[in-house]
Amino acid sequence: MRLTHLLSLAIVSFALTSAVQAQAPSDDAVHGKELFASKNCALCHNADSEEKKIGPGLKGLYARGTMQDGTKVTDASITDRIVNGKAPMPPYKDQMTDAEIKQVVEYLKTL
């Protein structure tokens, strides 16, 4: 009986730990949030709503599935939009490294 109880506690503890880890943002997403602020993305984009500023609000971007122009939301399409821009958004290929862009993409997935 004692062994069964200990085994049950271990399983519950593992499940809770796994659930908490699954909800925690990755290091890339954390750095991406910092970059979103430091590269002034927030001047044109809301991260906490879908409301448009100069550019579209980004909350729920991946859940929506398409950008305003109908482009399917994928890591590749978001990366392309950051790298190359699309009027009125300027390109960021000369202002951010590939690693930084990846981090911003990871952050956008958390919104």
Secondary structure, 3 states (H helix, E strand, C coil): CHHHHHHHHHHHHHHHHHHHHHHCCCHHHHHHHHHHHHCCHHHCECCCCCCECCCCCCCCHHHHCECCCCCECCHHHHHHHHHHCECCECCCCCCCCHHHHHHHHHHHHCC
